[in-house]
Amino acid sequence: MRDQWVRSGEIELAVRVRGVENRPTVVLVHGYPDTGAMWDEVAERLSGRFRVVVYDVRGAGASGVPADPLDYRLDALMGDLEAVLDGVGADEPVHLVGHDWGSVQGWEAVIGDRLRGRVASFTSISGPDRRHMARWARESVRSGPRGVAEVLGQVRRSVYMPVLMTPWAGEAAARVLAAGFGRVMRLREGADPRSGHPAGTLAADARNGLGLYRANMGRRADVRGRADARGRADVGGRAVTDRGAATLGDGRTDVPVQLIVPVKDRYGSQALLLSARGPVERLYVRRAPAGHWVARSHPDLVARWISEFADHIEGAPETPAIAHARAAGVPGKDFGGDLVVITGAGSGIGRATAHAFAAAGARVVVADIDEGAAKRTVEEIQAADGEAHAYGVDVADAEAMERFADHVHDTHGVPDVVVNNAGIAIAGSLLETSEEEWNRIRSINLDGMYRGSRLFGRLMVARGEWGHIVNISSMAAYLPSADMPAYGATKAAVLQMTESLRLDLDRYGIGVSAVCPGVIDTPIVGRTRFVGMPPGVETELRAWIVQASERRGFPPEKVARAILRAVRQDRPVVLVTAEARLWRALSRVSPTANRALARFGRRAGDRFLTGMERPQD
């Protein structure tokens, strides 16, 4: 490793160069309140194949501190990056990687003209561009209540920013941050403090770095920008009008960009971190099972992704992982390129979910015990220009599920999302439920979801990247019923298993959700098996229940949309219909009332059956 100093105006920047000379150069830029040492593990892994350049940004570590505490404008930071490239002799375009405020700088480098032609690729980690952020917020608010909720959620995550921008309060917050930073890294990020990180200069770095917020955000930044506009045509990437009002451009760039999105980032929501979709045409998206400081907690993963991306941009063939990442960057396609496996997808909720994921850009494996029904779903998706593949499997067959998981892995890769949906319904008294009927509903409704969760969950964990498992439960999981005890028991077990699995897989960054629909108009209603019913009554009762479900008129497509939201938002339990939410609330607030209403429902059912059994004139 070679240390050197590079001058940028009045500032001297501490630069470290390691790795192989005459190889492509990777430049790593850190954020707040870090120093370049934050990258040590990643830089070490990259240095065997690249020339790696790391530097402390102005005001951090060994680099100089501006005399003006507001001299942290992005145009000044661009001057620092330009000086570093010149100082290390980066004659060829470099592969730029930025984290947090380092990523904000990276966006400025690839969007503006100042460094045009000097950046071959850009990898952004947890640092969205301000133009993209403004566009995302504007379009989300206009999209309706859910978009407004997403923006408000991000506002809650960013509540610390106004504090850091405020005199006195910011300095106090910086002292608190410096005192507890090591604990945060260990407990929340899964990265133990080590020599160099947190840096010995952390207290000063946290205080100096407040200038990043104060010079580039809020009213004071605009005032400074207007003052500088008198002698400049462009300030920090802002197009300045004659009247001095600064407006942001659309944030377009022709530089290929890789987004590494830590799905457990506490400071930036996935929606915000993906805000580059649209303006950036050559966009690649990777989701990491980690928090904000993913480079410290998962250096192997970050280094591998940087290497793959740089190799591909340098002319290496596109790997399956790169192709997946590229497809995931398709504008407007939340699950572009993701592999989604859905059981019971030949009809009902499973079929609707397969269509919804395919429309969102996913590659869908449609599995069903009825292979013909699975193929029909695939044909429908393909007719709509989606990608889908059929597979016939009985989730109650353990060996068949093993073969299914192996087939998916060998043919398509590791799934990103698995929806365990296959299920059946049995109605009637538990006293009339035979061992055969009990074993069948348990083997499908519970064991099938256990197998899907275990087999594909293992593959997700071994891959070491993001993933999500959805298990379809029911409001019967928390609504006692004398008429559907077997069905309710299996769905309650699914709900408990799912919540427990979520706790288990959280350490791997893999999400798990239980979805509880209510009364849905699907074929499962018409296929319900009734036990202990008098002759002829089963057919009439089934017809009545089908009619009631049709009158309720809640389509499976709405459940499918709820499933996609569960994955997007990593929600533990999703209650789809009004009745599902009502019974869930009642089961928590007053279990006694819940049971009383269930008894009322049982008496009403008895009267209905009595009427069916009475001879008709």
N, C-alpha and C positions, 0 to 999 in steps of 0.2 A: 504494500500500500504506500502511496506517495501523497504527502500533505503539501499543499501549496496555498499561496494567497493570491487572490484576484481582486483588483480594484475596480469598483463601480462608482464613479463620481467620488464622493467623499467617503464612501464605505469600503472597507476591506472585508472580503468574504473568505471564510475558511473552507477550503475545498479538499476533498479526499478522492484520490483516483486509485482504483485497484482493478485487477483482472488482466485480460490478455490484450496487449497492444495490437493494432491493425485488425481489430475485430469491431463489429458494430458497437456503437456507444449507447449505453442506457443511462439516463440521467434521472435520479430519484430526488424528488422535492417533498420536504416534510411540511406538516401543518402546525397548528397551535395546540398546546404550548411545547411542542417537541423541538428536538435538534436533529441533525442528520443522523445521529446515532440510532434513532428509531428504526432506521433501515438496515442495521448491521446484519441481522440474520438473512434477510432477503438478498442483500448485496453479496454476502459470502457465497450464497448458492448460485448467484448469477455470474460471479467472477470467473468461474471455470470456462465460460463460453463467450463472455462479453467484456468489453471495457466498461467499468461501472464508475460513474461520477456521482458523488454525494456532496452537498454543501449545506452549511448552516445559513438559513436566510437571514437577512438583516435584522439585528436586534436579538438574535438567538445564538446560544452556544458561544463559540469563539469569534463569531463575526462581529463587525462593528455595529454601533448603535447610532441611528440618525440623530443629529442635533435637534431637529424639529420632531417632536413626538408624533406629529401627524404625517410625517414623510414616509408613509407606508402605502402610498397610492399604487394601484396596480400597474400604472405606467412605469413607476420607479422600480417595482419588482420585476417587470419585464426587462428593464435595463440591467438588473442584476443577472437574470438568466442569460441574457445576451452576452454579458461580460464573462460569465462562466464558460459558455460555449467557445468564445474566442480564446479564453485563457487556457483551456485544455486542448486547444487545437482541433475542435470538432468540425472538420472540413466537410464531412458527409452528414446528411440528415440523421438526427438522433432519435432514439425511442424514449419518449418522455413519460415519466410515471409520477403522478402526484397524489398525495393524500391530504384530505381536509383542505386547509387553505393552500397547500401545495397543489391540490387539484384545481382549485379556483384559478390559481396562476396558470396552470396548464391549459385550461379552457381559454384564458385570455391569449395565450401564445398561439393556439391553433385556430382561433376565430379571427383575430386581428391580422393585419398585414405586416407588422413589425418583424416577425420571425418567419414569415412565409418562405417555404422551401428549406427550412432548417430543422423541421420536425417530421420524421418519417411516420411515426405513430404515437398515439397518446393513450395511456391507460389511466383512467380516472377512478379513484377510490374515495367514496364518501365526501365528495366536494362538488356539488352541482354548479353549473354556470348560472350567473345571475340573470341572464337573458332567458335561459330555459326555465329557470325558477319562476320568473315573472309570468311567462307565457302559461306555464302549468297552473299557477294559482288563478290566473284570469279565466282560463278555459274550465277549470274545475268548478269555480264558483258559478259560472254560467250554465254548467251541465245539470245543476239541480241540487237537492238536499244532500245526496251522498257525496258529491264533489265538495260542497261546503264543509261537510263533516271531515273530509280528508284534509282540507286546508286548515281547519281549526285544530285537527290533530297535530299537524306539523307546527302550528303556532305554539301549541303546548310544549312540543319538544324543543322549540327554539326560545323558550322564555328567558333563558340565560343571556341572550344577545343584548337586549336593551340594558340589562344590568352592566354588562361589560362596556357598553358604549357611554355609560353615565359617569362623569367625574366623581371621584371619591368612592362611589359604590363599586365601580369597576376595579379600583385598586384593592378594595377590601375583598372582593370576590377572587381576585388573582391570588391574594395571600391564602385564602381558604383552599383554592384549587391546588396551589403548590404544596400545601401541607397534607392534603389527602390524595394526591395524584397516584402515589404508589399503591395505596389501598384500593383505589378504583381499578387500577390495572389488574391487580390480583383477584379481587372479588367479582368484578363485573365483566372483565375482559378475558379472564383466564390466562393472563400473561404475568408471570412473576417479575418483579423489578430485578434488574441485573446491572452490572457495571456499564455506565453510559446512558442508561434509560431506566427511570427518569434521570436527567442530566443534573450534575452538581450545580449548574447555573439556573435551575428550574424557577426559583423565586424571581430572579431578574427577567428570565425569558417570559414568564407569565405576565409580568408587569409591562415589559416592553411591547409584547405582542398585542396588547390592547389597541395599539395603533392600527392594527389590521382592521379591526371593527370600526374604529372611529374615523379612519381615513377613507373607508370604502363603503360604508353603510350609513344611511340616515341623512339628516339635514346638513350636518357639518361637512359630510363628504360632497354634497351637492354644492355648498357654498365654495369649498376649495376648488371643485371642478370648474365652476363659473369663473373664479379668479384666474385659474390657469388658462382658461379658454381664450383670454385676451391675446395670448401669444401662440396658441396652438390650434391646429385645425381639428385635432382629435385628442381626447383625454381619456386614457384608460379604456380604450375600445368604445367610448361613447361618441356618437355623431353629434356635434354641437351646432346649433342653429345660430343665425345672426343675432338673435336676442339673448343668446347665452343659455338657453334651456337645453339640458342634456337629455337625450332619449336613447334607449337601448335598441340595438338592432335585433335581427331575428336569430342570431346565434348559429348561422350556418358555417360549415367547414367542409373542405374536401379531404381533410386528414382522416385516415381511419382511426376510429376511437373504440377502445375496449372499456366497458363499464364493469367494474367489480363491485357488486352490490352486496354488502354484508346484511343478511336478512334480520340480524338481531341488533342492528345499529340503533342506539337510543336517541340519536340526535337528528337523524334524517330518515324519513319514512321511505319505503320502497317506491311509492308513487313519486316522491320528490326526486329521489336519486335516479329514477328512470325518465326524468323530464327531458332528456336529450332526444328521446324518440320523436321523430318528425323532422326537426331541423338538421339532424346529423344523418346523412344518407348511409355512410359506411360505418354502421354501428354494430358492435358485438357485445352481448350481455352475458355476464357470468354471475351467478348468485353464490355467495360464500356462506357457509354455516357458522357465522362468527359475528362479533360486535364491531364497533367502530375501529378499533385498532387491530384489524385482521392481519396486518403485516407482522405484528408481534405475536399474535396467538396462532396463526397458520402460515408461517413463512414458506413452508414447502409448497403449499397450494398457490400462494401468490407468486412465488418465483417461477413455478411451472407454467402458470398462465401467462406471465410476462414473456417467458421464453418462447412458448408456442406462438403467441401473437407476433412477436418480433420476427421469429423464423418465417412465419407465413407472409408477413409484409415484405421480408427480404427476398421472397420468391419460393420458399419451400411449399410443398403440396399442402392442400387444405386437409387437416385431420378431421375425423368425425366430431371431435370436441369443438374445433374451430367452426365447423359447419353448423353445429348446434348453436354455438354462441352467436354466429352471424344471423341465423334464422330468428333467434330470440330478440334481435334488435329491430325486427320489422315494425315500422310505425303502426300504432293502433292494435297490435297483436300482443296482448298481455302474455300469452303463453307460446309465442312464436318459437317453433323448433323444439319445444318441450315434449317429452314422451309421456303420455298419459295412458294408464291401464285402467279399464273399467270392467268389473264383472257384472253379470246380469244386464248387459247393455243391449240385449235384443229387443227390449220393449220398455215402456214405462219410464221411470226416473233414469235408469241407466242409459236408455236410448237418447233421451233428451240431453243428458249430461255429455254423452259422446258428441252430439251435434254441437253443443255449446263450446266445448273445448276445441273442437275442430275449427269452428268459426273464429276462435281466438288465436288460431295459428298453430295449435298443437298437432303432433302426430299421435293418433289414437289407436290403441289396441282394444278392439271390441270383443269381449269374451262373454259367452253365454252357454248354458247347457244345451240350448237349441242352436246348433251351429248355423242352420238355415236362417234363423232370425238375426243372428250376428252378421251374416253376410248381407242381409237386406239393409241393415243399418249402415254397413260399410258402403254399399252401393249408393245409398241416399247421400252420405257424406261426400263420396267421390263425385257425385253428380253436381254438388255445390262447390267443386274444386277444392275439397279438403283431402287430407291424407288419413286413411284408416286401414286397419288390417283386422281380419276376423280370426277368431280362435274358439273352438268348441271345448268347453271344460266343465266338469261337475265339481263345484267347490267343496262338496262333501267327500270327495275322493282325495285322500291325502297324497297318494302317489301321482295322481293326475295333476294336482296343483304343483307338485315338485317339477314335473315335466313342463308345465306351463311357465313357471318362473324361469327355468333353464332356457326354454325356447325364446322368451322375451329378451333375456339377457344376451343370448348368443346371436339373435337375429336383429334386434333393434337397439340393445344397450340397456343401461340401468334406467328404470323409470324415474321421472322427476315427480310425477303425481300418480298415486294409486287411489282409486275409488272402489272400495269394497261395498258393493250394492246388492248382490244377489241375495234373495230372500224369499220365503214362503210364509203363508198365514194359515193357522189352524184355530178354529173357534169351537167353543164348547167347554163343558165342565172338565176340570182336571181329573175328576173321578172317572170320567168316560174316555180319557186320553190313554191310549194303549202305549206299551213300551216301544212298539215300532213307530208310532206317530211321534212320540216324545223324542226318540233318537233321531228321527228324520229332521224335525224342525230345529233341533239343537245342532245337528251336523251341518246344516246349511246356514242358518241365521247367525250362529255363534262360531262354530268351528271354522266355517268358510272364511269369516272375517279374521279370525285368529291366524289362519294360514296365510291369507293375503298380506296381513300386517307383518307377520314374522318373516316370510320368505322375501318379500320385496323390501321390507325394512332393513334386513341384513345387507342386501345389495346396496341400499342407499348409504348405510353406515360405512361399508367397505370402500365405497367410492370417495367418501369424505367431502362431499359437496352438499348443496341444498337439496331438500326433498320434502314432500308432503304426503301424508296418508289421510284419507277421509273414510270414515266408517259410517254407514247409514243406520242409525238407530230409529227411534220412534217416540211419539209422545206416550205410547203404551209403556215406555220404560219407567215412567213416574206416575202413571194413571192406573191404579188398581182396577182390575176388571175380572168378575167371576166368569165372564163369557170368553175371555181370551187370555187365560193364565199362562199357557205355554208360550204364546207369542210375546206377551209382556215380559216373561221371565228371560227369554233370550235377548230381547232388546234392552232390558235393564242391564244384563251382563255385558252387552256390547258397549253401552254407555260407560259403565265402570271400567271395562278393559281399555277403552279408548282414552279416558282421562288419565289412567295409570300409565299407559304407553306414552302419552304426551310428556309426562314427567321424566320418563326414562330416556326418550329420544331428544329432549331439549338440549342436553349436553353436546349433542352432535349437530345442532342447528337444523334438525328435521322437525317440521311441524306436524301435528296430529289434530284432527277435528272430528267431532261427532255431530252429525246432522240429524235433527229430529223433525221430520215432516209431520203434518197432521193428517186430515182426511184429504187424500189426493186421488184424483180420477186416473187410476192406472189399472192395467189388467190383473194385478195381484188380487184386487177385490173380487173379480169374477172367478178367480181360481182358488178362493179360500175353501179349505176343507173343514166341514162341520162334523163334529163327533157327538154321538148320543142324541141325534135328532130323530123324531118319529118319521116313518116312511112318507115321502113326498114333501115334507116340510123343508128339508134342506134346499131343494130346488127353488121353492118359493122364497125362502129367506135369502138365498144368494141373489135372486133377482131383485128383491126389495133393497138390499144393501147396494147393489150396483146402481139402481135408480137414485138412491140417496146420495151416493158418491158423485153421480153425474149432475144432480141438482146442486150440490156444493160447488161444483165447477172450478175446482182449483187444479190447474193443469201441471203436469210434471215439468214443463219448461220453467216455471217459476222456482221449483226446487233446484233445477239445474243452475239457475242464476245464483241461488243462495250458496250452492256448492262452490262455484267459482269465487264468490266473495269470501267464503271461508278460507280458501287457499290464498287469495290475494292478501287478506288481512290477518292471516294466521290466527283465526278465532278458535277457541277450544270447543265451544258448544254453540251450534246455530239452531235456533227455533224458528221454523219457517212460517207456519200459519198462525193466525190469531188464536185458534184453540190450543195449539201447542204452547204458545207463550202463556196463555191463561192457566192451563193445567200445571205448567211448570212453576208459575208464581204461587198458585194455590198449594201445591205440594210442599213448598218451602215455608209459606206463611202460616198455613193451617192444615197440617196433615189430617186432622179430624174432619174438617170440612171436605177435604178431598175424598176421604172414604165415604162420607155421608152422601155426596153427590154420586159416587160410584154405586152405592146401594140404591139410590133413587133410579139410576139408569138400569140397574138389574131388575127392579120391580117393573119398570116400564117395558123391559124386554120380555119379562114373564107374561105380562098382559098381552103383548103382541103375539107371542107364541100360542097363548091360550086361544086367541081369536083365530089363529091359523088352524089350530087343531079342531075347532068347533065345526060340526057338520053344516054345510051350507044348504039352504032351501033351494 
